[in-house]
Amino acid sequence: MSTCSSSEIAEKKRIALAKLQAKKSQLLASASTSNGNSTTTATGALQQSSNGNSNPKQPQAKSPLNFYRSPPAAQNKISRIGPTSGDNKSSSFLNALKAIKQTSARELSRGAAHPYQRPNGGNERSRPTLSLGSDKEKPGTVQLGNSITCNLYMVSTHRFAVHTTGYHEKLVAVFKNMPTKSYESQTRIWSFDLSDYQSLETHAADLKPYVHMVGIPKKVMDLCRQPPIVPERSVLASIEPKLADQLMPFQQDGVCFSIAQKGRIMICDEMGLGKTYQALAVADYFKDDWPLLVCTTASTRDSWAKHIMDLLPRVPIHYVQVLNNNQQYVGEAKVLITSYNMMERHEDKLMQRKYGFIIFDESHTLKNSKAKCTTTAKRLTDQAKRVVLLSGTPALSRPLELFSQLQMVDSKFMNFMEFTTRYCDGKQSTFGWDASGQSNLEELKVILNLKYMLRRTKMEVLPQLAEKNRETVVLDPALVWTNDETKDTLDAFNKELKTSKGRAMEEILLRFYARTAEVKSRAVCAYIKTLVKEQKKFIIFAHHRVMMDAISDCLSGLKVHYIRIDGQTRSDLRSDSVDTFQKKSSCKVALLSLKACNSGITLTAAEIIVFAELDWNPSTLAQAESRAHRIGQTKPVICRYLMAHNTADDTIWNMLKNKQEVLSKVGIFAENLQKATHTAAPTSSHKIEEYFSPSKSTSLKPENNSIKQYFTAAPVNEHREKNNNVEKAKENKAESDIAAFFNDDDDEAFLDLDI
Ligand SMILES: Nc1ncnc2c1ncn2[C@@H]1O[C@H](COP(=O)(O)OP(=O)(O)OP(=O)(O)O)[C@@H](O)[C@H]1O
């Protein structure tokens, strides 16, 4: 591959700009011919309103923010020309100009000569000029390309809002004429009743090509216009009494709603609100459509079998089969419980059995529409009459993750392009179709709530549930920064992270994450030693094996009775361990792998949840917190995040914040992880502290009750010995830890790293 010198690049840019300018003039000339002498632009109107100059005769001063300059006499007129091919070309051309705007601005700032010749001698009054102004459009300024986009989206089932990319006087006049208008001055958003939609669309169409309307998809409108389905309470009488009688009022509502939606629904209540109970109640109501297939995570298959036997006693035991291995025969059982993995492997046999009712537990497992598991699930749902998806966190990072799940509930709602264009800011990029963004999230929330998703938070439906508080604990730096080498390594990671991008940055962050586990483990163990003295039951979550092992050693050394569940733990032993922790008062600690145990188990015996490591996914952390904070919890729960500053924790904490903001807009994430009190005094103005609330402490001394007061710095030789062990562990485990990290199918979450 040959490379260009900077002067060659500059030359190429100049040529490209000249070509674009020539094309622009050509298009404008043809537009002018096709419309006689009436070619005008909205610029004048826009400009006037923005600077308060309403005198059409007054020639306006040239502003660097103006993109095109129309003759003053024409400025007050807005042509009502219909869309011509020239217009379309013109708008795409203007979009191209927008793309090169930044380049041009750079050229100009370098003091370069104007990169292209103005046609016809540069008559500034009648000739368009290229604005090289600031990127930030001030309200009321003309948009590049002389047109604005007006995006319409639903904000409730009967109201829609309008987002415009700039000010347009006539468009505002149209808004003001709508009978149901409402203007929110803070957000500068107009909204209207759906009854005004048609009229607004017609009037705005008159402002073409200066106003480009993006309307609401018909499917969305139809959905909103449908008469609401009123759930019938009487259906509860048809459900197995043992289960129906146990349902809490909000669970009854959920069951009635799901039945009203004909048993095709995503039940996405917050974790621990009894989705299993609701799903089984719906399944029991539609038992004529069985056989029933329950697909869940490998570790929760047995617990589903137990729930079915407990809650649906009329289902004979021999009706229920749990698919545990590859060799097993898929029989005629009325109820089959399988893991996702087994479902994939037995696809053909499951297809033949034709399950009429399917439950997908932890359905976010199906978030990747290209994964084999998801395509298998889709095939099965296509032939099933009822499909119930259960997840407290249906999307872990972005709206795209909802698409495949929605398809299983209603394959006709929207296709991939429609959905991603509308809700994922889908666009063509150098690498193909990019659907990793988000757009029209308010509308997506409306649609989900209307028909597809049932979502209640603990706060809403279970206010009596014991409270949950969150704390961040900055680990003692003396136990993290044990020697110069550690400091140098972490500094180097921080530096590399700042200067890298894309995949390279992801790789660095993964290594940094693994290294952080190593350097933190000593301080984490010191913290655990103090916690053990409190004699309260607690859970400690970690991700890397090096951290899990260090904590295990620490607990064993302290002779604490604890359970450990990680990815290697067999599922039968897993439920035994859970029982031990729940029932034995002597068992004080549950050491859990963040990935293997963030869902599907109940550990309400714990009062404190400690996170020795962070995860880059807010949903994983929220799921993990809900192991103890769920129905059945009677004591307040404290979640403590142990963090070491100037490590990967800084970056990951930041990522969490960004992701949870997106998810909360769609209404599927109710937590604010950053809403926490801190229990250690910051020693300098590092990033983590910026997110601490309620207030930042600038004290350099440990605060009262600070974790620091418990710590004493260990002698240096002891540090060295420990570091040697850490180094060995690093060599042995680093590779497998990174692999495990990627195997989680969440590595794509790094794509929206924003640091
Ligand atoms: N109506 C009920 N009566 C008694 N206990 C209930 C009821 N509903 C739920 N529970 C209990 O609450 C806990 C959480 O229930 P379940 O596991 O169904 O919640 P979930 O929403 O599926 O949670 P997760 O999302 O974490 O899987 C369980 O221990 C369950 O036995």
The ligand as an ORCA input file, in Angstrom:
! r2SCAN-3c Opt
* xyz 0 1
  N     -45.533    -14.630     44.951
  C     -44.464    -15.047     45.604
  N     -44.570    -15.595     46.801
  C     -43.488    -16.014     47.472
  N     -42.232    -15.922     47.035
  C     -42.062    -15.375     45.842
  C     -43.158    -14.903     45.067
  N     -42.674    -14.413     43.936
  C     -41.347    -14.567     43.996
  N     -40.971    -15.142     45.134
  C     -39.595    -15.450     45.556
  O     -38.810    -14.317     45.240
  C     -37.552    -14.712     44.741
  C     -37.374    -14.144     43.358
  O     -38.260    -14.776     42.463
  P     -37.818    -15.140     40.987
  O     -36.575    -15.916     41.001
  O     -38.984    -15.653     40.269
  O     -37.508    -13.667     40.515
  P     -36.982    -13.210     39.118
  O     -37.687    -11.941     38.834
  O     -37.083    -14.293     38.133
  O     -35.475    -12.924     39.475
  P     -34.171    -12.942     38.520
  O     -34.384    -11.883     37.490
  O     -33.108    -12.606     39.452
  O     -34.097    -14.316     37.954
  C     -37.519    -16.221     44.766
  O     -36.892    -16.625     45.937
  C     -38.971    -16.578     44.771
  O     -39.197    -17.809     45.412
*
